Amino acid sequence: MLDQTYIELQSLTQTQGAAAALERLIAALREERRHHQLFDALLLKRKFELGLPLAKPTSFADVPAELQDEFEKHYVACARAVGELLLKDQAISQAWMYFRTIREPQAIAAAIEALPANSPVDEDILDIAFFQGVCPVKGIELLLASHGTCSTITALDQHFMQLTPEIRRRCAALMVRELYNTLRETVQQEVLKRHPLTPPGQSLRDLIAGRDWLFAEGNYHIDVSHLNAVVRFARALDAECPELNLGLQLAQYGSRLAAQYQYAGTVPFEDFYPAHIEFFKVLSGDNREQALAYFRDKLQGDPGEPEPQYTALIVVELLQRLGRAGEAADLACAWLADAPDEFGLSLADLCAQTGRLEQWARVAREKDDVIGFMAAILSNCQSTGQPPERSA
């Protein structure tokens, strides 16, 4: 700031008073677009008006209890105003400092969503969008454009289960489209080399049908680790997603690869691609009961052991997603009574939602869970309209 401004501020304080000097300071900071100092000046002005200490304009520590609410409202309003000024200057990461503090991510999300998918972005914006969860789907889109498929898959894989089901679905759809289009184009080019009259625009399924030579001698057309990861992501898709069919085609392609490129998955996806084909068929309704039987048939052994529990969890998930919650509850009571908390399954909720209160009580008693047992009994009282008794 120019020396003249300092002189002017001191003169205004002496001739017109502190309030006039503060207004001039705020105006000067606005003119010079010194937004961070503007924030401090706005709070300095309010503290001066309230007769509070001025050494730390943005601090709440020296604000007495009776003025905390008033000062907080002013603080939020100033942070919002300065954040908006920074957004007008396209300083998204700096604006986030203010909107994050007041827990208002919407403006930042809108600014990032407005960025072109192929625009160059700095690491701070990628961090805000995806890793800090402000707009993770857009973050994945920007990661793909700036860092490529490999880095994007790695980032998504590390955070996938921390995302909400809806965000997982949208991220999975984006990755499935990206990988499918790349793979389909590559396969089409190879087919055209042998069969130049092949009609354009065929699906991946049609392109590989009856063409074993595409996979001869261990041949493949996409990074097989990327294929594995994206097929796994595709389990987050639902029947309404057009990408579900693309995910199925990716799994069908993967099932044609040489054995060394079909990496084994965890139970019940040991046969990785065949198992995912059946999973996607359940969701899409393609021979649904037969596909469900593929997983039901794997339910063998001791219900207390991890492997049967993992399989049961997948069957329960599929039944819930098909709207067959009653079947899911029955199976969960039989196989998942001792499921660990990290499974994320609430047997109590599932039984309550489906009216399986007797099963809930039985399982709770077997586990010596007296609270769960009593909750099941009380839930039954509620469901029969029995009024609660008042305590003495």
Number of C-alpha atoms within 10 A of each C-alpha: 9 6 7 9 13 12 10 14 19 14 14 17 14 12 11 10 13 18 14 15 20 19 15 16 21 20 13 15 18 15 10 10 14 16 21 16 15 22 22 18 20 22 22 20 20 17 20 15 11 13 10 16 13 15 9 14 19 17 15 14 9 15 18 11 10 8 12 14 12 13 20 14 11 15 21 17 14 19 25 20 18 24 27 21 17 21 18 12 11 13 15 21 20 17 25 25 12 23 21 16 12 15 10 15 17 13 18 24 19 12 14 24 19 10 13 13 18 12 10 11 16 10 12 13 21 24 16 22 23 21 17 12 17 25 21 24 21 23 26 27 22 26 26 20 17 19 11 12 18 13 13 19 20 13 15 25 15 9 12 19 10 12 14 9 13 11 17 23 21 20 24 27 24 20 26 27 17 15 21 22 15 13 20 21 17 15 19 21 13 14 18 14 10 9 11 11 9 13 10 10 11 13 17 21 16 12 21 21 11 9 11 10 11 19 15 12 9 13 12 19 16 15 13 15 13 16 22 20 16 26 27 20 22 29 18 19 24 17 16 9 14 13 22 25 19 23 29 24 22 26 25 18 21 24 19 19 21 14 11 8 18 20 14 14 15 11 17 22 18 14 15 21 26 17 20 26 20 22 23 27 21 23 23 19 12 12 12 16 11 13 19 18 14 18 19 15 9 15 19 13 11 11 18 13 13 16 18 19 26 21 22 26 22 17 25 24 17 20 20 16 15 16 11 14 19 18 14 25 27 19 18 24 19 14 23 26 20 18 21 11 8 6 11 9 16 14 22 22 13 21 23 20 13 15 16 19 22 15 20 27 24 16 21 21 15 13 13 11 14 13 12 18 23 15 18 23 16 15 17 18 13 12 12 9 9 11 8 9 6 5 4 3
